[in-house]
C-alpha cells in the first residue's frame, strides 16, 4: 500500500487557524477587548471632550488668576524667559537660576524647562489666555490618550469609561484651566505608558524603543519626579520579552529608550550637577524651601503640642483624598468632610475590586499581554504613591494632584472594579463602568454650580 501523505494543520470545520500560533517576532498577541477595537472615534469621547472644555471654561471664569497651585510663580518663570522679569540669581546654560536665600517668588525656575519654553511661545503670541489654552489642549489630549491606552488593552467600553474619569475629575479639569506644568507632565507619562502597553501587546521593537524614548525624554524635561519612570523601562523590557523569550529585542528596545531619553534630557540634569552640585538639584531645593514651607517636623511638633502624636499620616491621607477631587489653593474648596467618607469608600471598593479582578484573570486565563499591561500600569500608579509619600516625609505637601502622573492607570482601575459586579456585556455591567464617572460628574456640577459662584470678590481673568 502506498504510504499515507501527512496531513498538516487539520482542524474541524469552521475553526480557523490561529493567527498567533507561531509566536513569531512582530506578530500581534491577542488581548482582552481586542475583538471590539476599531479605528473610529466614538461619540461618547467627543461628548466627554466637550464637557471637559466647558468645565475648564467654568473654572477659568469663576476662579481668579493666582489661585492655582503656585500659579503666580509658574507665570513668573514664563515672563522671565520672555524677558519681562529679571532672574534674581542670574542665568546658567541659558536658563534662570534658583535663588536659595530669601523669599524670591520666582522659585519655579528649579523645574525642568520644557513646559515653560512652550508656554513662553504661547505667552508671546497671546498672553495669559494663550498659556491657559496650551494647558487646556494638554488636558484634553490626556483624555484622548487615556482612551487610546485603555482601548488597546481592555476594549472600547472600558476605554470610554476611563476617559470619562479623566475628563470629569474636577481637579484634573481645574489644572487644565491654570498656568502650571502638571497637564504636560501627566500627558508625557500617559504617552509613555501607552507606548509601553502597545509594546506589551505587539511585542518589543526598536521603533517602540524610539517612541518610548521620546516620551520619556519629554517627561524628564517637564518634571524631575519623572526620574522615577526609569525602573519601569526595565520592567517593560522584562514583560515584553517574556511571552516569546525575545530578550535580545526587548533589551534593544530598553537601550534605545534610555539612549533617546538621555540625549533629550540628559543636559538638564548635567546642568543641575554643574550648577547646584547634584543631578536633581535637591540641595538647592532644600535650602530654598525648608525654612519657608510647612515641613513634616514642624507639623509633627504642632500635633505633639496637642497630644496628637499619631495624627500626621492620617492628616496627610485626608488631605490627599480631598484635594485630589478639588483644591483651588489658599485652603479653599476641598471636598467637604461630609462627602469624603462616601467618596473614599467608593474609591477603595473600586480599587479592591479591580485588584481582585486582575488576580482572577491571571488564575483563569493565565499570563497574557492584558495581565502584563495591568501590572505595568499598577506599578506606575504605585510609583506616584511612593513619590507622594517620600515628599511628605520632609514637607507637608499632601496634594492629590501628584498622583495624576499615572491618571490613566487610576482611571482604568476605578472603572474596571465596579463593573465586576455584573457579567461582561450585561446591562448592569455598563452601570458599573459608569458609576465613578457619574459620581465625579455630580461633584463637578456641585463645585461649579454651588461652591465656586460668589466665592471670590476678584473677577477672574
N, C-alpha and C positions, 0 to 999 in steps of 0.2 A: 504494500500500500504506500502511496506517496505520503511523504511527511506533511503533517499539517503546518500550514503557514501561521506564524504567530500573529495574534490579533492584538493590536495596541489600542490603549485608551478606550476600551469598550465600556459604555455606560448605558444605563437604562434609558429608554426613550423619554425625551422631554427634560433630561438632566444635562445641562451644559457643562463643558469642561471649564473648571475654574480658571479665570484669567491669571490668578496669582499663584497657581500651583507650583510653578518653577522657582519662585522667590528670587528671580534674578535682579541684579542691580538695576535701579532705575524704574522697576515696576512699582506700582502703587498698591499699598496694602489697604484692604477694606477696613473701614471704620464704622462705628455705630452712627447711623444717621446719614451715611454717605449716599444711600439709595434715594434720599429725598433732596439731595443737594443739586441745585440747578444754578444757572448763571443770571437769572432775573432778580431784580431788586423788589422785594415785597412791599406792598402798600403800607403795612404797619411801620416799616422802617422810615418811610417818608413822613408818616404822621408823627413818629417819635422825633424826627429831626425838626419838624415844625414846632412841636411842643417845647423842645429844648430851646429853640431860638426865641420863642415867645416868653418863656420863663426867664431866660437870661436878660431879655429886654426889660422884664419886670423888675429884676434886681438892679439893673442899670438905672432905671427910673426912680426906684424907691430908696436906694442906699447911696449916700453921697460918696464922692471920691475920698479916699483915705481910710475907709472902714474895712477894706480887705486886709488879708494878712500882710503886714508891713508894706502896704501899697505905696506909701509916700517914698519909702526907701528904694523900692524897685524902680519907681519913676525917676528918682534922683540918679540912679546908675545910668538909666537911658539918657537922661538930659546931660550927664557928664560925657558920655560917648558922643553925643551930638554937639558938644562944645558950649552948651548953655550953662553948665555948672562946673566949678573947679574941683579938682581932686585934692583933698586936704593933705594927703600923704605923698603926693606925686604919682608918677607913672613908671611902669616897668613892662617891657615887652609889648608896648602899645596899649596897655590897659591900666586903669587906676589901681592904686594900692589901698589896702585896708589900713585905716588909722586905728591903731590898737590902744592908744591912750585917749582919754576924754570921752565925750559922748557924741561923736560925729554921726549924724543921722544917715550918712551915705555908706552904711555898713554892708549893703548887699554886694559891694564890689568884691567880696570874698568868693562869690558864686562863680562857677564856670560861665563863660560869656555867650554861648550860642543864642540863648533866648534874647539877651539884651542887644546883641548885634542885629538880630532880625527886628526887634521892637524899635531900635533906633531908626531903621529904614522906614518903618510904619510911622514913627513919630514925625519924621521929616516930611512924609507925604501928607499926613492928615491930623497930626496932633494926638491928643488923648483918645478921641473916638476911633482912630485907625489902630492904635495899640490894642484897645479893647476888642476891636473887630478881629485882630490877629488871634487873640486868646479865644474868642468865640469860635473861630474856624478850627482851632486846635481841639477845643472841647467837642465840637460837632464831629470832627474826624475820629475822635476816640469812640464815639457811639458806633460809627460805621466799622471801625477796626474790631471792636468787640463783637459785633455781629459776624464779621468775616471769620474771626478766630474761632468762635464757638460753633459756627456753621460747619467749619472744616472738620470738627471732631465729634459733634453731637447732633447735627441736623438743624433744620430750619426753625422748628418751633422753639427749641431751647435758645437758639441764636437770637431770635426776636425778643424773647423774654429777658435774656441777659442784657441785650442792648437797651431794653426798657428800663432796667435798673440803673444803668449808667446815665440815660437821658433824663430820668425823673428824680434821681438823688439830689436833693436840694443843694447840699454843699458843693457837689461837683458842678452844678449849673452856676452857682454863685461864683465859684472860682473862675469860670469862663467869662464872667462879666467884669472881672477885676484886672488889675495890672500885676502880674506875678508869673513866675516861671513854672508853676505847677502843671497847667494844661499841656505844655510842651513836653515836660518830663514824663508825665503819665502817658502821653501819646507815644513817646520813644520806647518806653517799656512795653506798651501794648504791641507796637510794631515788631519788636524783637521777639516777644512771646508768640506772636502769630507766625513769624518766620520759623521759629523752632518747632511749633506744633505741626506745621506743614512738613518739616524735615522728618519728624517722627512718623507722619502718615506716609510720605512718599519715599523715605529713605534718605540717607546723607548724600550730599553732593558738594562739589566745590562752589557751585553757584549759590547754594544755600548758605555756605560759609561767608561768601562775599556780602550777600544782603544782610545777614545777621551782623556782620562786622560794621556795616554802615549804620545800622540801627543802634548797636552797642556804642559805637563811637559818638553818635549824636546824643545818646543818653548820658555818657560820661562828660560831654561838653555842656550839658544842661544842669545836672545836679551831681555833686560829688558823691552822694549816697548811692549812685548807680554803680560804684565800685563793688557793691555787694552782689552784682549780677555775675561777676567773674566766675565764681564756683559753678553757676548754672551752665556755663559754657561746657565744662567737663561733664556735668550731669546729662546735658543734652547729647553729647557725644556718646556717652555710655548707653543711653536709652535708644538712640537712633541706630547704633551699631549692633545692639543686642539681637534683634529678630533674625538677621542673616549672618551674624558674626562678621560683619563687614567692618572690622576695626580700623583697617588702614584708611578707608574713605571717611569714616567717622572722625578719625584723628586729623585727617587733612582738613575736614570742614572746621573743626575746632581751631586748628592752627591758623587757617585763613581768617576766621572770625577775630581772633586775638590780634593778628597782624594788622588787619584793616582798621580795627578799633584803635590800636596803638598809633598807627600813622595819623589818624584823625585827631585823637585826643591826647596823645602822649605829651605833646609840647606843653599843654596846660599844667599837667602835673609836674613836669620838669621845671616849669616856671615857678611853681609853688616851692619846690625843693631849693631852687637857687635863691628865691626872694625871701621866703619865710622859714626855710630850714627843714621842711618836711613835705612829703608829696601831697597831703591833704590840707596843709596849712592849719593844722589843729592847734598848734601852739599860739599862733596869732589869733585864732578864733577864741581860744580860752582867755587870752589877755584882754580881748575886747569885751567879752560878754560875761565873764564870771562875776564881775563887780556891778554889772548894770542889769542883769536879767535875774528872774527868780530861779534859784537853784534848789536842788533836792535837799541839800544841807540846811538851807535857810527855812524851807518849808517843814522839814522834819523838826527843827527847833521850835517852830510855831506850834506844831501838833503836840510836841512833848510838853510845852508850857501849859497846854490844856489837858494833859494827861492822856492824850490820844496817840500812844506810841506806835500803833499798828495801822494808822489811818492813811498813810501816804499812798500806798499802792491801790487800795480801794478808791481813793480820791482820784488818782490818775485814771483808773478804769472808767469811773463815772464821767470824767471829763472827755475821755476819748469817745465813749459811746454817744454822748450828747452832741459833741462838736462835730462828729462825723456826719450828722444829719444837717446841721446848720450852725455856723458861728460867724458872725459878721465883724467880730473884733470888739475890743474895749468892753468885754464881759457882757455883750448884748446878744440877745436872741440865740440861745441854745435850745435844744429840745427840752420842753418843760418836764420837770421831775415827775409830774403826774402821768405823763405819757411814756416816759423812759422805760418803766418795767415791762409794759406791753411790747414796746419796740424791741427791747433787748431779748425778751422771751421769744419773739418771732425769729430774730436773727439766730439765736442759739439753737432753736429747734431746727431751723433750715440747715445750718451748718452741720449739725449732728446727723441729720437725715442724709445729707449729701455724702458725708464720710461713710456712713453705713451703706449707701448705695454703691460707692466705689468698691468697698470690700466685697459686697455681694457680687458685683460684676466680675471681679477678679476670681472669686471662687467658682462661679458658674460658667464663665466664658474663657477663663484662662487669661494669660497676659497678652494684650494686643495693643495696637497704637493708641486706642482710646484710653486705656488704662495708663499707658505711659504718659500721655498728654495731661491727664488729670493729676498724675504725680508731679509732673513738672510745674503745672500751674499752682498746685498746693505748696510746692517748695518756694515759688516766687511769693505767694501770699505770706508764708511763714517768714521769709526774709524781711518783709515790711514790718511784721510784728516784732522781730528781733531788733531791727533798726530803731523802732519807736521805743522799745524797752531800753535799749542802750542809751539813747538820747536822754531818757528820763532818769537814768542813774546819775546823771550830772546836773541837768537842767530840768525844771518843770516845764515841759513842752508837750502836754498831753492833748495834741490836736489830731483828731481822727483823719484829717486830710492826708497825713503822711502815709496812711495805709492805701491811698488811692493809686500809688505807683503800680500796684497789682490789681487795679479795679476790675479788669475783665475776669480775672480768676475769682475774685469775690462775687462778682455778679453771676457767674456760672454756678457757683456753689449755692448761692441764695435762691436761685430759681430751680435748680435740679433737685434740691432737697424736698421741698413741699410737694412736688409733682409725684414723688414716690408713693404718696398715699393712694394713688389710683393706678390702674393698669394703663400702660402706654397706649395712647390713642383713644382712651375713653373720654367721655365728656368732662368728667371731674378732673382728668389729668391736665387739661388746659387751664382749669381754675387753679390748680396747684401751681402751674407756671406763672399765672397772673397774680398770685397772692402778694408777693413782695412789691412788684411794680405798682399795683393798685394802692397798696399801703403808702408807698413813697409818694405817689401822685396825690393822695389825700393830704399828706403832710405838706407837700409843696403848695397846694391850694390854701391851706390854713396859714402858712407862712406869708405868702404873697397877698392873701386877701384879708388876714386878720392881724397878724403880729407886726408886720412891717409898716403898713399905712399909718402915717401920722407919728411914727416913732422919732423921726429926725426933723429938727427945725430947719436945718440947712438944705436947700434944694439940691437934688442930685445933679451931677454934671458928668 
